[in-house]
C-alpha cells in the first residue's frame, strides 16, 4: 500500500509539472513514459545537488583535515553521519517509479561521484597523524557498510570498482607501511590506485625515515 501511495503521489506531482507540455487527450498509460523520463531527469538533478551538499559538508572539515585537533574526531564523525543520512535519503526517491536498471544506473552515478570526491580530498592530505588516520579509517568503514546495505536493498545495483577502491582506501588508513607495500607488490593495490597516490598517502601517514623511503621505492622508485 505504501509503495502504491508513494507512486501515486509522485504521479500527481510530476503530472502537474508536465501538464503544460502534454496533449489535452493524454491518458495515464501515455503519462507513464513521460513520468519515467521526468523522474530520471529529477533524480539526476538530485544527484548533482547531493554532491554539492557533500562538498559543503567536507569543506567544514577543511578538506578532511579538521585542523582543530582537539575536536577533530567529532568534526569528521558529524560530517560523515550527515553524508550517510543524505545518501540514505537520496536512495528512496523514485525507487518505485523508475525501471530498476535505470534507477540503479543513476544511483550508481550519485554514489560513485560522492566516493570519488571523498577520495580526491583524502589524497590531498598532508601530515596525517595516527589518530587522524584511525578516525578516517573508522568513518570510511562506516560509510562502506552503509553503502553495502544500500546495494543489498536495491535491485540491479551491483558493486563497482569505485566502491572497491574506497574500501581499500579505508584499509590503507589503518595498515602498516610494510602491509601497504606488500599489497602493492602482490597486485592488490595497482589495479585500483596510481603509484603516486599510494606514495603520497604513505608519506603523509608515516615518518620520512631512510627505512620508509626504501619501502616507498619498492612501490615506484622513479617518483620518489
N, C-alpha and C positions, 0 to 999 in steps of 0.2 A: 504493500500500500504506500509506504513512504517513497519508494522509487517512482511509482506512478505519479504521486503528488509532486515530487521534485521535477519529473519530466513535464508535467502539465504547467507547472509554474514557469519553467524555462520557455515552454512554447508560448505562453502568454506574453512574457517579457520580450522575447525575440520577435514575435509576431507584431508587436507594437512598433518595434524598431524598423521592421521590414515593410510595414503597411503601405507607405507611400511609393515603394518601388515594385509592388506586386500588382498583377492584374486584378480587376474587381471580381472576376469569377473564379478566383483561385480556391482550390479545395484543400482539405487538411493533408491529403496524400501529396498534393503539389508542394505543400509547405514543408514537408519533411526534408526534402533536398535542400531548400533554402535555409532551413533551421540548422542542418548539419554544417553547411558551408559557413553560415554566420557563427556557429559555435566554434568551429575550427579557428576562425579569424579572431574571435574574442579570447579563446584560450591562448593563442599566440601572443595577443596583446597583454594578457595577464602574465604570461611567462616573462615578457620584457619588463613588466612592472616588478615582478618577483626579483629579477636580477638587480634592478635598480635599488630595491629595498635591502637586498643582501649587501650591496656595495656600501649603502649608507650605514648599515649596522657595523660592517667591518671598519669603516672609516672612524667609527667611535672607539675602536680598539687600536687605532694608529697602525692600521695595516697588519693586524695580528701581533703587533709589537707590545702594545699595552705597557708603556714605559713606567707607569705608576706601579713599581714592583710590589708595594705593599698590598695593592688591590688587583694585581694582575690576573690572578686565577678567577676572581669574582667577575671581573670585566669580561674576560673571554668566555666564561661559562654562561653569563647572561646573554651575550651576543649569540652564542650557538643555540641556546634554548629558544631564542626568538627566531633564528633561522629555521630550526626544525619545525617550529609551530607554523611558520609561513609555508613550508613545504607541505605539511600535512593539510593545511587549509587549501592550498593550491590543487592538490590531487583530487579533492572532492568535486571540483567544478566540471560539469559536462560528462562525468563518468557514465551516466545512464542515457546520454543523448547521442554522443558520437560513436561511430563504429569502433570496436575495441582496437583494431590495428592503427587507426588514425589517432585515437586518444593516446595510445601508448607511444606513438611516434612523437607527438607534440609534448607529452610529459617527459619523455627521454631528453628532448632538447632542453627543457627547462632544468631538469636535474643535472644534466651534464654541464650546462653553461654555469650553473651555480658552483659545482665542484671545481671546474676549470679555473674559475675566478679565485676561489679559496686557495687552490694550489699555486696559482701565479703569485699571490700575495705571500705565500709561505716561502717560495724560492727567492723572494726579495729580502728576507730577514737577514740580519747580521747579529752576531754575538748573542746566540741563544743559550741561556743558562740551563742547567739541568732541570731546575724547577719549571722553567718556561717550556722546555721541550716536553716534559711529562704532562704539563697542563694541556698542551696542544694535542698530544697523543690521546689523552682521555676524551677531549672534545671531538676529535676526529673519529674515534671509535664509536662514541655515542651517535654521531651523525650517520656513520656507516650502518649501524644497527637499525636506525630508523629508516634508512633508505631500503634496507633489505626487507623490512616489514611492508613498505610501500610497494616494492616489486612483487612480493608474495601475494598481496591483495589486489594486484592489477593484472588482468588477463593480457597476454601478448607483450608484457613489459619484461624483457629479458635483461640479464646482466650485460654491462657494457665495459669496454676497455677503460673508459674514464673512471667508472666505479672501482675497477680493479686497481687502477693506478692510485686512486685516493686511499684505498685500504692499505696498499703497500707503503704509501707515504706515512700513514698513521703508524705503521710498524717501525719504519725507519726512525721516527722521532723518539723511539724508546729502545732502539737496538744499539749494541756496541759497534765501534768502528770496524772491528775485525769481522763481525757478522755482516755488516753492510758490504764490505769488500768481498767476502765470501759469496754473498748473494749476487754481487755484480759478476764475479768470475764464473759462477755456475750458470749464468744466463737468466736468472730470475728477474733482475732489475733492468738490463739493457733493452728488454722487449717493451718497456713502458717509460723509461727515462733516458734523457741525454746524459752523457758523462759529465758535462759541465754543470747540470742541475745537481747531481749527486755530490760532486766535489764541492760545489758552493755550499750546499747544506751541511756537509761534513765539516767544512772549515768553520761554519757558523756555530756548530754544536760542540766540536772538540777543539782542544788546545792545539796551537800551532807548534808542535814539537817535531824533532827530526824523525822520530818513530812514526808519528802520524803522517808526516809528509811522505815517507816511504810507502805507507799504505795508500795514500791518495794516488801516488804514481802508478800503483797497480790497477787503478781504475782507468786512468788515461794520462800517461806521462806528459804528453805534449800540451796539456792545458794547465799544468801546474806552474 
